[in-house]
Amino acid sequence: MRAVSSEKTTPPVLVFWIAAGWIGFCLFPWYMLEDGLWSFGWLFDGYPFDEDYAPALFLVGQGEKLWLAPLLIPLALPLLVLRRPKSDPAYARILILSGALGIVWIIAQGFGIGIRGFTYDWLTALFGELDDRQYGMGYGAMICATAFLFLFTQGIAARGAINGDVFVVSAIGGVIAIVTAFVFFPIARMLFAAFITEDGAYSIAVFFSKFFDDRLWGLGCLSGTRCGAAWNSLFLAILVGFITTVLGLAFALVVTRSGFRHKRALRALTVLPIITPPFVIGLALILLFGLSGTVSEAVAEAFGIQPTRWLYGLPGVLIAQTLAFTPIAFLVLIGVVEGVSPSMEEAAQTLRANKWQTFRTVSLPLMRPGLANAFLLGFIESMADFGNPLVLGGNFDVLSTEIFFAIVGAQYDQGRAAVLAMVLLFFTLSAFYAQRMWLGKKSYTTVTGKGDAGVHPVMPRGLSIPVHCVVISWALFTVIVYGMIVYGSLVELWGVNNTLTFKHYVTAFSIGMTEHGLHWSGAAWDSFWTTIMIAAIAAPLTAAVGLVTAYLLTRQSFAGKNAFEFGTMLSFAIPGTVIGVSYILAFNVPPIEITGTGIILVISFIFRNMPVGVRAGIASMSQLDRSLDESSLTLGANSWQTFRKVILPLLRPAILAALVYSFVRAMTAISAVIFLVSAEYDMATSYIIGRVENNDYGLAIAYSTTLIFVMLAAVGLLQLLVGRVRIGRRMHHATERPA
Amino acid sequence: MTGTTLGSKAAPVRFDGVSKVFGKDVVAVDSIDLQVDAGKLVTLLGPSGCGKTTTLRMIAGLEMASSGRILIGDRDVTRLPATDRDVSMVFQSYALFPHMSVLENVMYGLTFSGFVKEEARNRAMQGLDLVGLKGFDTRLPSELSGGQQQRVAVARALVLEPQVLLFDEPLSNLDAKLRRQVREDIRAIQQDLGLTVVYVTHDQEEALAVSDEIVVMRNAAIAQIGTPRQLYDAPNDRFVADFIGEANLLHCEIVSVEGDEATIDIEGYRHRLPARGLPPGPATIAVRPSRLVIGRDEGVPATVAKATYVGVRMEYTLTGGFGQVFAVHDDVDTPLEPGTEVHMGFATRGPVLLPDED
């Protein structure tokens, strides 16, 4: 019976998207609204006839924006298929045609006609001067475009792609569309910006002059002056990658191959980078080693030396980044060090190698790919880091901050920002590419599922002692730095007046009572609530996009899957500053004009954090037996029903993790955010940076401390909930078992 | 119970020159033709990697045929995805949804088939009743034993009254004793409801016990199709003879053929048996261990190399000019000692001639 019903009637999904297309065209305001859709002010302000609020149908009906009229053709075409069976070749052909026509036309008119009429000279030459103009597209256009996209994918599915599976084809189409629109399009826009001269023409010469700038590639530091930002970044990233890898390995060895007692405490360090806003460590270092820092003053007093500004520059950034990224290397290397099969080491020992020889000839070589991986991660993180160089950089220019100053500073030079971003992108993408292509196939740490009895041997003594020294002192240093953060937030004025006070917290987070009820009078509340709101909106969307992508990658096979995977993971390697610059360049002008809104922040978070969701999803989905999906399919559920009823419920812990991590990462992000915030939508991190720039350290640190604790609470809640899910199931068993 | 009872809409399955190629050149199934009649239980049997599971998954719609046509009933389903085929499948791992109760598992497919909730529930309860799991409906799969989980999987597939019911090595996760029980249950349900069942296994004894018809597969192709008896008594070639039951394969010489009866010669021993269309000349004779007659006077000279007492019978290994054979004998009271010189003959019924393959 299920087979019969699916052939005769029109699928409801198709009806839905045809209807959505018409609704977008006829009911919703076509253009972006000044006050946003949800204010609903537009409803009473001349809708549906006012030019600013009118849906496309009314615009065309009144003889305005006539270039929207052709959209009626692809909107009307699908009506023809309503009575046709799916197997009719015309069904697929009409849907593909109308979907493609609609999308292409919306894109073409969006790029062709802007705020000054025709965007391109050849259009003016062809059709004459256009007296009209248009702004960024709004909800009407968005709904319409989405409808066309899904009509198109349904047409493709009807032609038999992926066994005619509408859900899978639509999901692939949807992910490709949004990744193209919000990752590839802005990056491409940015690349073009590098070639634009001051009067708007394209020129290679401009690119070269900016590219071979001395501030970028200069080697002055060899002869005593300053080096270019590219060399600085590269040098710093290599140093940070190397040091964090060594430290991370030391930590991993202590945790897995020694009798050290406080292993759990060491493992707790791995949580730190997740919950720490990136510049906070820089701030703490200033409190310790800055001009009026605790240590500086103590040393000055003891030895009678004048404190210097040694911290500002390479040393400071290096220390801060090492502190920040060592836990990441640690996290990676724990897996690697544990993954080396103990039987190999035991085999080596039975072959008469002593502990040191075993470590040097077996353990270490087996870890080599993992070490390279940790190095590359440290390299990428250091390259992309923005907060620490901004706080501690001094005269030590690195790419990520130079990009920022090129675009917000007095120089305001989009082309230079674009060129710098390209160089930065080149470095990180090379590392990313190396990591995937070269290391992907070269891991020796295989977990086979066969029981691997055996114990990792303890480190040789000659190694154990220095490793322990390094680990313990570095762990202590980390604890001191974090202690400083809390302590610093409670001090009146650092280095000048060391009395304890809650003053900064009061300034930031005071709550007053007025006759209207609670009044959030603290200076930080605005940005705090904005951050929470934006992060809360972005988190579920990130998790959703990530999990759907993971589902496609683990459960479906389709042409171009490898490219698809590379594309979706790519945003991991794109530094936040590059995203920030490219978003500003791409979304400041029609057709998508969203700078200054909350939407652009949400979108930037979704695509910055999507790889996290994808990875979480892939990890847990590959643990679900494929036969679960298959049995659901043979029982008559379609792939969407299978995804919703079987896979999603079983992935609950992964979903929760993806939610919390994207939430937390959205709260701590700074690099992309700082380009995208506006007066209306200020985020916590950019507010703090603003305070730092005004030398208001007390407030900045108090605010940071609050953020750390908020995020610690979020992560703790996650642990609790995920734990609960499991316990809950077990208790469920117990109660439901008949006596 | 309500008025509705579970029945079947059993339909035949037909393969017309179906092939499946993975990637560019890995041929998993090579142009097979197959007819499964309605209401019959047909087993796909073969060593691992022979393409039997791929064939099954193509009926289910979990793999799409690279070429050829697949029909279920009168309908061409070659391009239809699993969702739209009226087929259900019992998986090797059972694939019960761990987050749903037994009842929810059994109702799962019904809710997508247009049944109202009440009706779906009734049918699911009937299905559970049928497999003997009444009263287990609120449990979670993890609270059931392996055999019970298996029966839930069967019930879940049964209640949809599919045109074809598929089993993918359903017994391989059960212990030996349970296996016999469950396979008898499956056969009983299939016959009671008149279901069309396609069943994959690599265990020849299981195949012989449950099937109306067995399809022996080898290297992506069908080696032979027949009833259990046909396959056992009249295998087409050495592969089938050896795969279905144990067979001793001996070289022999067909000395004469009269009508459809041939006379063979092994080391001077003459034996008459059906010629099966073979001309005089070298051939192979396949003899089941129980069809070897060990005596003192007539037959091929042989020596007892090994004698093993296994309780119900004696097992002997005989060596001679022909090589080595394996024989069983019901007489456990007067066993032959190793080293005894004997003559080995063939029973009148049982041995079959096969073409020489080399």
Interface residues (C-beta under 8 A of the other chain):
Chain A: M1 R2 A3 S5 S6 G160 N163 G164 D165 D625 S627 L628 E630 S631 S632 L633 T634 L635 G636 A637 N638 S639 Q641 K645 V646 P649 L650 H732 H733 E736 R737 P738
Chain B: A60 G61 L62 M64 R75 R79 L80 P81 A82 T83 D84 R85 D86 V87 S88 M89 F91 Q92 S93 A95 F97 P98 H99 S101 Y108 G109 F112 S113 G114 G135 T138 R139 L140 S142 E143 A153 R156 A157 L160 L166
